[in-house]
Amino acid sequence: MDSMAISKFKATCLATLERVRKTGRPLRVTRFGKPIAEIRPPTPAPTPPNWLGARRHTGKILGDIVGPTGDLVAWEVRK
């Protein structure tokens, strides 16, 4: 873990925070050689579940899904 004096951190705060975010390496801020804070990169944000395909593998096929659903003779056609 890298260390940095508080005076240098104060002068380069935004650049230092960006460096921690990009590299993923934590930083310890010291005052008179004693640690007073640790800066760590953020944890990854949880990704929302993808609603497309969320119900896949949950259906159950009951019976014939290819054949006709009823007797074709029983259908009545009106003109």
N, CA, C and O of each residue as an XYZ file, in Angstrom:
316
protein
N       0.853     -1.169      0.000
C       0.000      0.000      0.000
C       0.899      1.231      0.000
O       1.850      1.323      0.776
N       0.584      2.164     -0.873
C       1.331      3.413     -0.956
C       0.928      4.334      0.193
O      -0.184      4.250      0.715
N       1.857      5.216      0.577
C       1.588      6.220      1.604
C       1.840      7.606      1.037
O       2.654      7.787      0.132
N       1.127      8.578      1.586
C       1.282      9.964      1.145
C       1.022     10.872      2.335
O       0.101     10.646      3.121
N       1.844     11.899      2.453
C       1.650     12.885      3.513
C       0.375     13.671      3.245
O      -0.005     13.887      2.094
N      -0.274     14.091      4.311
C      -1.549     14.786      4.177
C      -1.399     16.097      3.407
O      -2.316     16.492      2.686
N      -0.263     16.775      3.546
C      -0.058     18.031      2.818
C      -0.008     17.796      1.308
O      -0.566     18.573      0.534
N       0.665     16.718      0.895
C       0.713     16.398     -0.537
C      -0.655     15.939     -1.024
O      -1.072     16.273     -2.133
N      -1.355     15.168     -0.186
C      -2.697     14.726     -0.581
C      -3.621     15.914     -0.776
O      -4.401     15.948     -1.728
N      -3.539     16.890      0.120
C      -4.385     18.076      0.020
C      -4.108     18.841     -1.271
O      -5.034     19.359     -1.896
N      -2.848     18.916     -1.671
C      -2.480     19.652     -2.881
C      -2.872     18.911     -4.152
O      -3.118     19.540     -5.182
N      -2.932     17.585     -4.093
C      -3.197     16.792     -5.305
C      -4.397     15.869     -5.124
O      -4.421     14.772     -5.682
N      -5.369     16.289     -4.368
C      -6.495     15.435     -3.976
C      -7.207     14.791     -5.166
O      -7.331     13.568     -5.218
N      -7.675     15.596     -6.121
C      -8.467     15.042     -7.229
C      -7.647     14.094     -8.091
O      -8.134     13.034     -8.483
N      -6.425     14.461     -8.383
C      -5.567     13.588     -9.188
C      -5.258     12.292     -8.448
O      -5.211     11.224     -9.057
N      -5.046     12.384     -7.133
C      -4.757     11.199     -6.337
C      -5.963     10.262     -6.289
O      -5.812      9.048     -6.423
N      -7.149     10.816     -6.101
C      -8.360      9.983     -6.083
C      -8.571      9.299     -7.437
O      -8.969      8.135     -7.488
N      -8.313     10.000     -8.505
C      -8.455      9.407     -9.842
C      -7.433      8.298    -10.042
O      -7.746      7.274    -10.649
N      -6.220      8.487     -9.543
C      -5.191      7.447     -9.667
C      -5.604      6.187     -8.910
O      -5.427      5.076     -9.411
N      -6.149      6.351     -7.714
C      -6.613      5.193     -6.931
C      -7.735      4.478     -7.671
O      -7.780      3.248     -7.704
N      -8.639      5.248     -8.263
C      -9.749      4.633     -9.009
C      -9.241      3.852    -10.213
O      -9.707      2.743    -10.471
N      -8.288      4.421    -10.955
C      -7.788      3.765    -12.168
C      -6.923      2.549    -11.874
O      -7.067      1.512    -12.522
N      -6.023      2.669    -10.897
C      -5.086      1.576    -10.631
C      -5.668      0.512     -9.712
O      -5.255     -0.647     -9.765
N      -6.623      0.893     -8.870
C      -7.195     -0.065     -7.933
C      -6.324     -0.284     -6.702
O      -6.632     -1.140     -5.871
N      -5.247      0.475     -6.575
C      -4.351      0.324     -5.431
C      -4.750      1.313     -4.333
O      -4.906      2.504     -4.603
N      -4.914      0.830     -3.099
C      -5.294      1.724     -2.005
C      -4.146      2.656     -1.636
O      -2.990      2.408     -1.981
N      -4.483      3.724     -0.934
C      -3.517      4.740     -0.526
C      -3.735      5.058      0.953
O      -4.870      5.211      1.404
N      -2.645      5.153      1.694
C      -2.718      5.524      3.106
C      -2.241      6.965      3.232
O      -1.152      7.307      2.772
N      -3.057      7.807      3.854
C      -2.706      9.206      4.086
C      -2.158      9.308      5.500
O      -2.761      8.808      6.449
N      -1.001      9.964      5.631
C      -0.344     10.048      6.931
C      -0.206     11.502      7.381
O      -0.183     12.431      6.575
N      -0.116     11.656      8.689
C       0.143     12.970      9.288
C       1.226     12.756     10.344
O       1.039     11.996     11.294
N       2.344     13.425     10.167
C       3.519     13.244     11.018
C       3.947     11.778     11.060
O       4.393     11.279     12.093
N       3.805     11.089      9.910
C       4.238      9.698      9.796
C       3.259      8.670     10.321
O       3.515      7.470     10.212
N       2.140      9.107     10.892
C       1.142      8.162     11.419
C      -0.069      8.144     10.488
O      -0.528      9.195     10.043
N      -0.583      6.958     10.198
C      -1.729      6.878      9.291
C      -2.985      7.493      9.899
O      -3.307      7.271     11.066
N      -3.687      8.275      9.072
C      -4.950      8.869      9.542
C      -6.130      8.462      8.670
O      -7.282      8.570      9.090
N      -5.846      7.989      7.450
C      -6.939      7.576      6.565
C      -6.402      6.628      5.520
O      -5.216      6.640      5.188
N      -7.304      5.800      5.007
C      -6.990      4.924      3.876
C      -8.017      5.184      2.790
O      -9.221      5.244      3.039
N      -7.514      5.334      1.604
C      -8.391      5.566      0.455
C      -8.345      4.309     -0.398
O      -7.279      3.863     -0.823
N      -9.512      3.756     -0.635
C      -9.617      2.522     -1.416
C     -10.473      2.771     -2.645
O     -11.329      3.656     -2.640
N     -10.245      1.992     -3.703
C     -11.096      2.148     -4.884
C     -12.519      1.693     -4.567
O     -12.718      0.871     -3.672
N     -13.501      2.213     -5.281
C     -14.889      1.827     -5.003
C     -15.148      0.381     -5.399
O     -14.527     -0.157     -6.315
N     -16.071     -0.223     -4.690
C     -16.486     -1.572     -5.075
C     -17.363     -1.461     -6.314
O     -18.075     -0.469     -6.475
N     -17.327     -2.451     -7.187
C     -18.152     -2.377     -8.389
C     -19.637     -2.313     -8.045
O     -20.113     -3.009     -7.148
N     -20.344     -1.478     -8.764
C     -21.789     -1.361     -8.555
C     -22.474     -2.646     -9.014
O     -22.113     -3.204    -10.050
N     -23.451     -3.115     -8.255
C     -24.154     -4.329     -8.691
C     -24.919     -4.060     -9.976
O     -25.573     -3.027    -10.121
N     -24.828     -4.993    -10.896
C     -25.534     -4.829    -12.164
C     -26.976     -5.284    -11.988
O     -27.228     -6.316    -11.366
N     -27.916     -4.532    -12.525
C     -29.313     -4.949    -12.411
C     -29.527     -6.222    -13.228
O     -28.889     -6.415    -14.263
N     -30.414     -7.077    -12.765
C     -30.667     -8.300    -13.515
C     -31.252     -7.987    -14.888
O     -32.051     -7.063    -15.041
N     -30.853     -8.747    -15.852
C     -31.338     -8.566    -17.208
C     -32.729     -9.186    -17.315
O     -32.895    -10.391    -17.128
N     -33.721     -8.357    -17.617
C     -35.090     -8.874    -17.667
C     -35.322     -9.698    -18.935
O     -36.243    -10.514    -18.977
N     -34.512     -9.500    -19.949
C     -34.654    -10.328    -21.151
C     -34.103    -11.719    -20.847
O     -32.928    -11.870    -20.513
N     -34.923    -12.692    -20.961
C     -34.503    -14.061    -20.695
C     -34.513    -14.428    -19.224
O     -34.003    -15.484    -18.850
N     -35.083    -13.576    -18.382
C     -35.081    -13.845    -16.956
C     -35.913    -15.088    -16.604
O     -35.654    -15.736    -15.589
N     -36.893    -15.418    -17.421
C     -37.763    -16.561    -17.121
C     -37.375    -17.821    -17.903
O     -38.116    -18.804    -17.891
N     -36.228    -17.801    -18.578
C     -35.844    -18.983    -19.352
C     -35.607    -20.166    -18.416
O     -35.211    -20.004    -17.262
N     -35.856    -21.325    -18.935
C     -35.725    -22.592    -18.202
C     -36.726    -22.703    -17.054
O     -36.524    -23.511    -16.147
N     -37.803    -21.910    -17.070
C     -38.795    -22.021    -16.003
C     -40.105    -22.605    -16.516
O     -40.971    -22.961    -15.716
N     -40.270    -22.711    -17.832
C     -41.511    -23.246    -18.394
C     -41.493    -24.765    -18.462
O     -40.436    -25.394    -18.418
N     -42.668    -25.330    -18.569
C     -42.789    -26.779    -18.671
C     -43.735    -27.082    -19.829
O     -44.843    -26.548    -19.884
N     -43.301    -27.937    -20.752
C     -44.124    -28.308    -21.897
C     -45.005    -29.486    -21.487
O     -44.520    -30.526    -21.043
N     -46.312    -29.289    -21.651
C     -47.266    -30.349    -21.339
C     -47.999    -30.722    -22.617
O     -48.795    -29.929    -23.120
N     -47.751    -31.901    -23.147
C     -48.448    -32.363    -24.342
C     -47.723    -32.001    -25.632
O     -46.551    -31.624    -25.624
N     -48.449    -32.124    -26.736
C     -47.912    -31.914    -28.072
C     -47.982    -30.430    -28.428
O     -49.062    -29.839    -28.403
N     -46.837    -29.822    -28.759
C     -46.837    -28.404    -29.121
C     -46.762    -28.201    -30.624
O     -46.772    -27.063    -31.093
N     -46.686    -29.299    -31.396
C     -46.564    -29.194    -32.847
C     -47.884    -29.521    -33.537
O     -48.233    -28.884    -34.531
N     -48.612    -30.487    -33.032
C     -49.843    -30.941    -33.676
C     -50.985    -29.952    -33.500
O     -50.857    -28.979    -32.757
N     -52.104    -30.197    -34.182
C     -53.269    -29.320    -34.069
C     -53.857    -29.360    -32.656
O     -53.693    -30.339    -31.928
N     -54.530    -28.296    -32.292
C     -55.089    -28.215    -30.947
C     -56.458    -28.869    -30.831
O     -56.936    -29.106    -29.722
N     -57.078    -29.156    -31.932
C     -58.403    -29.777    -31.890
C     -58.674    -30.517    -33.193
O     -57.805    -30.621    -34.060
N     -59.877    -31.021    -33.312
C     -60.288    -31.754    -34.510
C     -60.666    -30.757    -35.599
O     -61.526    -29.905    -35.378
N     -60.042    -30.848    -36.767
C     -60.297    -29.901    -37.846
C     -61.708    -30.042    -38.413
O     -62.221    -29.073    -38.974
N     -62.356    -31.195    -38.295
C     -63.682    -31.418    -38.814
C     -64.711    -30.607    -38.014
O     -65.734    -30.194    -38.560
N     -64.449    -30.386    -36.762
C     -65.411    -29.694    -35.903
C     -65.450    -28.194    -36.179
O     -66.321    -27.508    -35.644
N     -64.570    -27.675    -36.969
C     -64.542    -26.227    -37.243
C     -65.645    -25.880    -38.245
O     -65.852    -26.585    -39.232
N     -66.319    -24.821    -37.977
C     -67.392    -24.382    -38.865
C     -66.952    -23.109    -39.577
O     -66.435    -22.175    -38.964
N     -67.172    -23.100    -40.892
C     -66.779    -21.944    -41.688
C     -68.057    -21.248    -42.168
O     -68.929    -21.889    -42.756
N     -68.169    -19.944    -41.920
C     -69.331    -19.159    -42.375
C     -68.904    -18.226    -43.460
O     -67.817    -17.649    -43.424
N     -69.772    -18.084    -44.425
C     -69.465    -17.155    -45.515
C     -70.415    -15.996    -45.523
O     -70.304    -15.113    -46.375
